[in-house]
Amino acid sequence: MKIGITCYPTYGGSGVVATELGMELADRGHEVHFIGSALPFRLRLSNERIFFHEVEVMSYPLFDYPPYALALATKMGEVGQAIGLDLLHVHYAIPHSVSAFLARSMLAPQKLPFITTLHGTDITLVGINSSYLGITRFAIEQSNGVTAISRYLQKKTVEAFEIQTNIEVIYNFVNCDKYVRVPNPEYRRRFAADQEKILVHLSNFRPVKRVTDVVEIFARVREKVPCKLLLIGDGPDHAAAEMMTHRKGIHPHTFFLGKQENVEETLSIADVLLLPSEMESFGLAALEAMACKVPPVASRVGGLPELITHGVDGFMVEVGDLETMAHYVVRLLESPVLHAEMAQAARQTAEKRFCSSLIIPQYENLYRRVLERAG
């Protein structure tokens, strides 16, 4: 198949999943064309079946805001016609599914069906805003196929938009051959002594991720267990988190690593993942950590209970209960037997339920069904 993929290129779950999906599809013999404003963060063009088409937006004094959605629709149509795409797969409803609808309409009667994958805030935050609710509902209903990354998000979408559209749940995934624990002792010694433990946090540092809570939990854990904190990613709350590490006197023990392409290298030297988010529609960071045998201590929100089994492959706590989170982290770090059991269980969860070898065929099956319905 020839598949067009559009996603946000910045560091975040929807872009990561879309990029990894495209690379997995190319490895399975499909031709994949990424269409967007910039090269997605984790995309590697080493595979000859992967292509990138940049969307250029005209700057004009009358435009207070560049009309990216229209430029994207034009580029989708151009690529669809020139390459002979079988379908478009857009990630994050606004504005990508609207652009895909316009591209499909422009090419009619030529068939260019599109699939929309909902990732979270496109529904729970942006989509339900009065400025976008109507167009988001329309775009979902016009999609030839719709998927959500968790049952939680599926349910929230149906409730928020009062739609009858069939929304399939296809979970996020990891490549279990890539995300595997292979510790690099030399790399580990850059951050911690042999007797010290390592906590890790991975996110886009938006307020919903509660990065300052990560720092507070680490400070409490460090009072009882010698440890270091590694923060992977970047975003608007970086400064606040770093300021808190200075205020609490733990800055020398905290490392802000920025955006990382190969996060599995850092996860492989970590002992526990901290994920105190206010909301996670799935929790890709937790899955990546679990595949690398890093038990997560996370908030009991959104789709996380569909990924983590409390007390088996991780711990879940109510949002904002930092004391209990710190307690579970200390419990893991002070009990080698418990940690080893939970780390192994975390890996098994990833292998049995969320490996790309299990999930990618679900997308391929959906593509075939959409193409059959489209004629």
N, C-alpha and C positions, 0 to 999 in steps of 0.2 A: 504493500500500500504506500501511497504518497500522502503524508500527513503534515499539515501545517499546525504549528504550535505557537501560541502567544501567551506570554506571562509577564509579570513585572520582573525586570532584570536585577532588582536590588536584593539585598540579603534578607531573606524571609522565607517562611515555610512554603508558600504557594509557588514562588519562583524556584526554590530548590527542588520541590517535587516535580514540577513541570520539566525542569532541566534534566533531572535524573530519568524521568519517564522517556524523554526524547532520546537520550543516549542509550537507554535499554532497548527501545524500539529499533534504533539503528543497528545495535548489536544483533538483533533478531532478524535483520534483513530488510527492514522497512526504510524508505527514504523519508527523512525528516527535515522540514523547513521551518526554522524559527523565524518569526516575524515580530519585530518590536523596535523600541526606541534605542536599545543598546544591547550588546551581547550579554546574555544572562551570566550572572556571577560565576556559577560553577560549570558553565558550558565549555567543553573541550571539542575543538573542531578537528581532532586527529582522525576521526572516522570519516571516510570518504562519502558516507551516506548522510552526513549532517551538513546543513547549509544555514546561513544566516542572512536575512534580508532586513536591512535597516529602514526604519520609517523616519522620513525627514519632514519636519513641520515648518511651514512657511511662517516667517515673522512679519507682522504687518501692524502699523500703528492702531488700526481700528480694533485689533484683537487684544482685549485686556488679558485673555487667557488663550494661548495657542490651541486651536481646535484639533488636538491630537487624535481624538476618536474618529474624526473624518479622514485624517491622513492615514490612520491605521486601516480603516475600511477600504480606502483606495488601494493601499499596498496589498492587503489581503486579496482583493479582487485581481490585481495585476499578477500576483504570484500564482493564485489559483488558476488563472487562465493560461499563463505562460508555461507553467510546470505541469498543469493537468492534475492538480491536487484532488485526491479522493474526498477529503474532508478536512475541516478545521477543528482543532481542539483548543479551546480557550480556557485559561485558568484565572479565576477571580472575575466575578460577573461584570463589574463596572470598571471601565467602559467596554471591556473586551467582547462580551457577548453582544452588546449593541453594535459594535463595529462588524462583528461576524454576520449579524443579521443584515446589515446594510450591504456587505460584500455579497452575500448570497442573493439578495434582491437585485443588485446591479448585474449579476451574471445570468439571471434567469433569461431563458428557460434552461440554460446549462445548470446542472446539479452541483451544488457545493454545500452539502449539509454541514452543520456544526454542532459540536458537543460542548457544553459548559460544565466545568468542574467548580463547585463551590468550596471555598476553603475556610470561611469563618467570618472575618470582619466584613467581607463583602455582603454578608447577610445580617450579622448581629449588630453591626455598627453603621456602615455606609448605606447598605440597601434599605434599612428601615427608616432612614432619615426621610422626612417628608419631601425633600428636594429630589430624591432618587427612587422612592418606593415604587411609584408607578412604572418608571422605565425599567427598573430591575425586575418587577413582576412580568412585564411584557417580554423582556429578553429571555427570562427563564421559560416562559410559556412557548416562545417561538423556537427554542432550541430543539434540535432533532434528538438530542439525548442530554440528560442531566445527571451528574453524579455529585455526591457529597462524601467528604472524607471520614464521616462518622455517623452513627445512628443519631447521636445528639444533634448534629447539624442538619440532618435530614428532617428531624422532627421540628426543629426551630424554624426551618424554612417553610414548611407546610403551614405552621401556626402563624408565622409573621406575615405571609403573603396570601394566605387563604387560597391556595392553588390546588388543582387536582392533578397537576403534572406528576408523572412517575419519576421519582428521584431514586436512583440506585446508589447504594453505599459501596464504594470501593475505597478501602483503607489506604492510607499512606504506606510506604514501604522503604526498605533498605536493601541494598545489594549485600547479601550476607557473606559473599566472598571478599568484598572490599571492607565492610564494617566488621572487623574481627579483631580481637585483642592481641596485638603484637607489641608488647612494651619495648621501648627503646631506653635502656638504662642511662645512656649518656644524655639523652634528651630530658629524662626525668630529673637528673642531677642539676640541670639548669635552674630548676625551680625549688626543689626540696631535698633535704638530707634523707638518707636511707630510712631513718626512724620516723620521719614525718609522713603524714597522710596528705592526700591531695583531694580537694573539693573542686568541682567544675560547674560552671554555668554557661549555657549556650543560648543566645537569643539575639533579637534585633534591638534590644535595650529600649523598647517603647514602654510607656507607663504601665500598660497592661501586664508586662512581664515582672514588674515590682523588683527591679534590680537592687534597689536600696534594701529591700527585705533580704536579698541574698547576702549582702554585706553584714547586716545585723545578725543573721543566723550564723554566719562564719565567725563573727566576733564572739558569740556565745559558745560555739563549739570549741574555739581555740582556747577558751579558758580551761577546758578539760582535756583536750587532746592536741598535741603538737601537730599543726597542719598548715597548709598553704591553700590559697584560693586562686584558680585560673578562670578568667572571664573571657569567653570567646564571642566575638561579635562587636557591634557598635550601634549607636543610635542616640536619640535625644536625651536619655537619662544617664549617659556616660559620665558627664561632669558631676551630677549629683551623687552618683555612686562613688566616684573617686574622691570627692570632697568628704564623704562619710568615712572612707577608709583613713583619711588623715585625722579626722576628728576623733576617731576611736583608737588611733595609734596602731592600726594594723596595716598601714600602707606598705611597709617593707615586706609584708607577707602576702601581698595581693598583686596579681599580674594581669594587666589588661592586654590581651593578645590581639585585639582587633579582629577583622574578618579573616577567616581561615578557609582555604579551599579544601584541605585535607584534614577535616576535624577528627577523623578516626585516629590520627597520630597522637593528638592530645588526649582524646578520650581513653586511649589505651594505657595512659599512665595515671589516670584518675581512679579514685576509690568510690566516690559518691557524686551523683548529679543533684544539684539544687534547682528546683523548678517551682517557685512559690507563686506562679502566675495567677492573676485575677480571672483569666479565661484562657482556655486552650481548646480549640475545636477538635484537635486530635492529640498533638504533643509530639511532633516529629523529633525534637531534640531528645525527648525521653527515649524514643525508639532507637535512635542512633546510639545513645549511651548504652541501652540495654543490650544491643547487638555486640557491643564491646565489653560486656560483662561489668557494666557500671550500674549498680542499683540506683534508681531515682527516688528522691524524697520530694514529693510534689503535692500540689493543691488538688483537692477532690472536686474538680470542676469539669464542665464540658464533656469532651470525649475521652479524657484521661482514664476514667474507670473502665473504658472499653479496651484499654491498652494495659494498664497496670492492675494486678491483683494484689490488693493490700495484704502485706505480711508474707507474700510468696515471692514476688519478683521486684518488690519495691514497697514504699510506704506512701500513704496519702493522708493529708491533713486538711482541715478546713482553712480557707483563705485567711491569711493574717495571723494564724496561730503559730507564731514564730518559736515560742517556747517548746511546743510539741515537736515541731520540725527539727529543732536543734537536738532534742532528746533522741529522736530516731537516728539522726546522723551519728551522735555519740555512741549510741547502742551498736550501730553497724561497725564503727571504727574500733570499738573496744572488744568486739567479739569476732575473731578471725573465722570461727566455724560458721556463725550466722552469715557473715559477709560472703564467705565462699559459697554457701548454699544459695543465697539470694542472687549472687552474681551468675551462677550457673543457671538458675531458674529464669533470670532475665534473658540470657542468651537463648534458652530453649523457647521462650515466648516469641522472640524475634524469628527464630528458625521455623517454628511450626505454623506461625500465623501471618508474618509480615515480610517475608523475603520477597524480593522482586520476582523470583522465579514462580511465586504463587500469585502475585498481584498483577503483573504485566499481562498474562493471558486473559485476565478479566477485562482489561481495557481492549485487548485485541478482539475478544468476543463481542464487546459492545460496539466496536467499530464495524464489525461485519453485520451486526443486526441493524445498525443505523443505515448502512449502505443498502441493505436489502429493502428496508422500508422506503428509502429514497428512490428506489428503482434503478 
